[in-house]
Structures are given as structure tokens and as C-alpha cells.
């Protein structure tokens, strides 16, 4: 049976683990949403940094212009404009949870800005588009398209009804931004994203990849950038557990390119 819903929100996260950007319309490529997680913050020894290392990353807003100029903003500091670095700049290896990637260093000014705000010595890298890997586990889609600094498949889909189901079980409801989705859909029904083999949006087809296993980042208040306690992870673990994993949201992989717009009809 076909289930019909619609896109109610779209988000990209230009800098991995920093604040999401809400969009009304975005280009979707086989590698994912344009400019999504193309930049990453790494420590001086090359470790990828996330909100698990510094909750203050949730306060950094990252906006990208059409020519890939990145603007970073955060409370109490002047904005930083990061122009695109030339492609021939030195590429450095990045270990993303066991999957090799490569990034181009974005310079000392960006490193100093981030290091001062996060109070961690770090560097900003942009994904090296010349980096190639043999398969998805090595950082590429099965057609060879680079996946930038995404953890798994490039699109994380969550239905509003799934969040409603969770919030009915919580003493204090949590907002959708705790789960950092790419696409939010209304009208599908709770956890229909887990059951759907494909999602069709206009000419775009998105294929189911795997459920999303959640971590302690879901317990970080994204507005205040503080750890807010054991929820929602504690409640999710009671009814959304699969072995040692707690699941919420589902990864999808685009088959082709096109545009997504808030209000688009979704067929599951």
C-alpha cells in the first residue's frame, strides 16, 4: 500500500556537528544534499571533533554561498568568512569512524577562530573532491560519488509522527533538532520511514539504507549547547533497541539528482 506524506522541513549541516541550516529548497545529488557536511573540524592530531568533544559546536552557525564561501557565526565573536581554498592545496587524510576520507585545510585564520571559540586546538578542513575510494564503506556511494563527511548514507529521514510518538512517552518533549535530520516528513505515520523500501519525491527516488543508531548527542540541548540529561536516549532504549543499538530515524540514499522543496509530496 502506498502511503503519502509531504516534506515539512529540510536541513543541511555544512560543518559536521555544527548547527543545522533550515532550507525551503535544496539540490539533492547522488552524494546527498548540496554543501551538506562538506567541512569538518579536526583536532591537531587529526581526530574528527563533534559535539561529544565540545557541546559549543551546537552554537556555531555555518552558511554557504553559491560559490562555496563559508561564513561562520557564533555568540560573542565576530563572523568569519572562509573563501574557497584552491583545489591544488595540500590534502590531509581523515579517519571518519574507521572510514578514510581526505580534506583540504582551510587556513590559519579559520583554525584560530574555531580554536578560540571551542577552546580546543583544531583545524577546519573541506572535503577533498579529488579523493577517491573503492566503495561506500570507504567513503563513496556505489557509483563512486563522494559522500563527504557523512557517517553513513547521505540522507537521514524522520517523520513528525515518529517524534510525536516519542514525545508522548517523555515528561518533557524534545524538538526535532536533537536528531539532526536531513528531511522531515509529515503524514507518513510513526516509523513508516523504517518500513519504506523507497521514498519517491517527484523525479527523485531515495532508497532505504539502514536505521540510524543514536548516541549521546541526542541528549544535548541544541539551543543552549549543554548536556540536558539522559533523555531522550533513555526512553528510546526501552522501545527502540536492537541489540546494543538504540534506533531513531532512517538513512536513505538518492538514486538520482533533483531538487527537494518543503511541501513536496512524498510517496512511500
PyMOL commands that set and color helices and strands:
alter all, ss='L'
color gray80, all
select helices_A, chain A and resi 55-59+108-118+136-138+160-167+176-178+192-195+216-219+233-239
alter helices_A, ss='H'
color red, helices_A
select strands_A, chain A and resi 4-12+21-23+25-29+32-33+39-43+61-64+70-73+80-82+91-96+99-105+122-127+155-159+183-186+198-201+204-213+220-221+226-227+241-242+245-254+258-261+265-267
alter strands_A, ss='S'
color yellow, strands_A
deselect
rebuild
show_as cartoon
